[in-house]
Amino acid sequence: MSRARALVASAVLALGLWQALVVLAALPPFILPGPLRVAEALWSSRALIARHAAITGAEVLIGLTLGAVLGGVSAIALAASPLARRLIRPMMVFSQAIPVFALAPILTLWLGYGLASKIAMALLIIYFPVTSAFFDALMRTPQPLLDLGRVMGAGGLRLMWHVRVPAALPGLASGLRLAAVYAPIGAIIGEWVGASKGLGYLMLLANGRAKTDLMFAALIVLAVLTLLLHRAVDAGCRRWLDARTDRGAP
């Protein structure tokens, strides 16, 4: 069975189980609407959902871009400086002990109810995975490559830029794949805490008005956006790494 057929079969099975649960348990629509009711809500509210999805998508993409850049720069700085590792890395680890939900109200208070607080949430939630994955890869550069660079007269900066960073790019790609999945979580959490736009806001609004079908429709759109983002990032990373391999880069 091809991958596409397997995905279709899995989706059909999930929808069938969903409908069976609704029918057999006699669940009212405000508790769990059936897939057909959700599909109707998705179609009838498509313009509304599209507007809110565009806001969430912008928050996610900006946060992902900023998080990837800052995470990459931080990883290189940590790998290049033992002092930075001793001073900054413990603070990074400690920051992960703080629940993300606890930071969302603070960011909303500081940055307001607009895009900035949601972008900051997405950035914070993906910063550590990107930095950690890239940093680990930088610290595990194959010793023969380092020895070859030193024999050819490369100093610390040139060794980092021409040997360690290229060799660690697969680690950066792994961090970016994780970030593509985590970034929407940060944006949605920020919208739940305080927003007037976005899929998270729409879900809360629909829940407060007992429009469970609309809430599920927004949730499905969010899931599809996350899957598409992950597939796009994964395809981009694969093409990027394959192109470097074809050029003979490390």
C-alpha positions in Angstrom: 0.0 0.0 0.0 1.4 3.4 -1.0 1.9 6.1 1.6 -1.0 8.2 0.2 -3.4 5.3 0.3 -2.3 4.5 3.8 -3.0 8.1 4.9 -6.4 8.0 3.3 -7.2 4.7 4.9 -6.1 5.9 8.3 -8.2 9.1 8.0 -11.3 7.0 6.9 -10.8 4.7 9.9 -10.5 7.6 12.3 -13.6 9.2 11.0 -15.5 5.9 11.2 -14.5 5.4 14.8 -15.4 9.0 15.6 -18.9 8.6 14.1 -19.3 5.2 15.8 -18.5 6.7 19.1 -21.1 9.5 18.7 -23.8 7.0 17.6 -23.2 4.2 20.1 -22.7 6.5 23.1 -25.6 8.7 22.0 -23.5 11.8 22.6 -25.3 15.2 22.2 -23.7 17.5 19.6 -22.6 20.0 22.3 -20.5 17.3 23.8 -19.1 15.7 20.7 -20.4 16.5 17.3 -20.2 14.0 14.5 -17.7 14.4 11.6 -20.5 15.4 9.2 -21.7 18.2 11.6 -18.1 19.4 11.9 -17.6 19.3 8.1 -20.8 21.5 7.8 -19.5 24.0 10.3 -16.1 24.1 8.5 -17.8 24.8 5.2 -20.4 27.3 6.4 -17.7 29.2 8.5 -14.9 28.8 6.0 -14.3 32.6 5.6 -14.3 33.2 9.3 -11.9 30.3 9.9 -9.7 31.3 7.1 -9.3 34.9 8.6 -8.3 33.5 12.0 -6.1 30.8 10.4 -4.2 33.5 8.5 -3.4 35.3 11.8 -2.2 32.2 13.5 -0.2 31.2 10.5 1.6 34.6 10.5 2.4 34.2 14.2 3.8 30.7 13.7 5.9 31.6 10.7 7.4 34.7 12.2 8.0 32.9 15.5 9.6 29.9 13.7 11.9 32.2 11.7 13.0 34.2 14.6 13.4 31.1 16.8 15.5 29.3 14.2 17.8 32.3 13.7 18.3 33.0 17.4 18.6 29.3 18.2 21.3 28.8 15.5 23.3 31.9 16.6 23.0 30.8 20.3 24.2 27.3 19.5 27.3 28.6 17.6 28.1 31.0 20.4 27.8 28.2 23.0 29.9 25.8 21.0 32.6 28.5 20.4 32.9 29.8 24.0 33.4 27.6 27.1 32.6 30.7 29.2 29.2 31.0 27.5 28.5 27.4 28.1 29.2 27.8 31.8 27.2 30.9 32.2 24.3 30.7 29.7 23.6 27.1 29.3 22.4 26.6 32.9 20.0 29.5 32.5 18.6 27.9 29.3 18.0 24.6 31.0 16.4 26.4 34.0 14.1 28.3 31.6 12.6 24.9 30.5 11.6 24.2 34.0 9.1 27.1 33.9 5.7 26.0 32.4 4.9 27.7 29.2 1.4 28.5 30.5 3.0 30.5 33.3 4.9 32.7 30.8 1.9 33.5 28.6 0.1 35.9 30.9 3.4 37.7 31.6 4.1 38.1 27.9 0.6 39.3 27.3 1.0 41.9 30.0 4.3 43.1 28.6 3.6 42.9 24.9 -0.2 43.3 24.7 -2.9 41.4 23.0 -1.6 41.7 19.5 0.8 39.6 17.4 3.9 40.4 19.5 3.0 38.3 22.5 2.0 35.3 20.4 5.2 35.5 18.3 7.2 35.7 21.5 5.5 32.5 22.8 6.2 30.6 19.6 9.8 31.8 19.7 10.3 30.7 23.3 8.8 27.3 22.8 11.0 26.5 19.8 14.2 28.3 20.8 15.5 25.5 23.2 14.9 22.6 20.8 16.7 24.3 17.9 19.5 25.5 20.1 19.9 22.1 21.8 19.9 20.0 18.6 22.3 22.3 16.8 24.6 22.7 19.8 24.8 18.9 20.3 25.7 18.4 16.7 28.4 21.1 16.8 30.0 19.5 19.8 30.0 16.1 18.1 32.0 17.2 14.9 34.0 14.2 13.8 37.5 14.4 15.0 39.1 13.6 11.6 37.4 16.7 10.2 38.8 18.9 13.0 42.3 17.5 12.6 42.2 18.0 8.9 41.1 21.6 9.3 43.9 22.3 11.8 46.5 20.7 9.6 45.3 23.1 6.8 45.9 26.0 9.1 42.3 26.8 10.1 41.9 28.9 13.2 39.0 28.8 15.7 36.7 31.0 13.6 37.4 29.4 10.3 37.2 25.9 11.8 33.8 26.8 13.2 32.4 28.3 10.0 33.9 25.9 7.4 34.1 22.6 9.3 31.9 22.4 12.5 28.8 24.3 11.2 28.6 22.4 7.9 29.0 19.1 9.7 26.3 20.0 12.2 23.6 21.0 9.7 21.8 17.7 10.0 21.4 18.4 13.7 20.0 21.9 12.9 17.6 20.3 10.5 16.3 18.0 13.2 15.8 20.9 15.5 13.8 22.8 12.8 11.6 19.8 12.2 10.7 19.7 15.9 10.2 23.5 15.9 7.7 23.2 13.1 5.5 21.1 15.4 6.1 23.1 18.5 5.6 26.6 17.1 1.8 26.4 16.7 1.6 25.3 20.3 3.2 28.5 21.5 1.0 30.6 19.3 -2.2 28.9 20.4 -1.3 29.2 24.1 -0.7 32.9 23.6 -4.1 33.2 21.9 -5.9 31.4 24.7 -4.4 33.7 27.3 -5.4 36.9 25.6 -6.2 37.7 21.9 -8.9 39.0 19.7 -7.9 37.0 16.6 -6.5 33.6 15.7 -7.6 30.0 15.8 -7.0 29.7 19.5 -9.3 32.7 20.1 -11.9 31.3 17.8 -11.8 28.0 19.6 -12.4 29.7 23.0 -15.2 31.9 21.5 -16.9 28.9 20.0 -16.6 26.9 23.2 -18.1 29.8 25.2 -21.1 29.9 22.9 -21.5 26.1 22.9 -20.6 25.9 19.2 -18.6 22.7 19.6 -18.8 21.9 15.9 -17.1 25.2 15.1 -14.5 24.5 17.8 -13.7 21.1 16.3 -13.5 22.7 12.8 -10.9 25.2 14.0 -9.0 22.5 15.7 -8.9 20.4 12.6 -7.7 23.4 10.5 -4.9 24.0 13.1 -3.9 20.3 12.9 -3.7 20.5 9.1 -1.7 23.7 9.2 0.8 22.1 11.6 1.1 19.0 9.4 1.6 21.1 6.3 4.2 23.3 8.1 6.1 20.2 9.2 6.0 18.7 5.8 7.3 21.9 4.2 10.1 22.3 6.7 11.1 18.6 6.4 11.1 18.8 2.6 13.1 22.1 2.7 15.7 20.6 5.0 16.0 17.4 2.9 16.5 19.4 -0.3 19.0 21.7 1.4 21.1 18.8 2.8 20.9 16.9 -0.4 22.1 19.9 -2.4 25.1 20.2 -0.1 25.8 16.6 -0.5 25.7 16.8 -4.3 28.2 19.7 -4.1 30.5 17.6 -2.0 30.1 19.7 1.2 30.6 18.1 4.6 
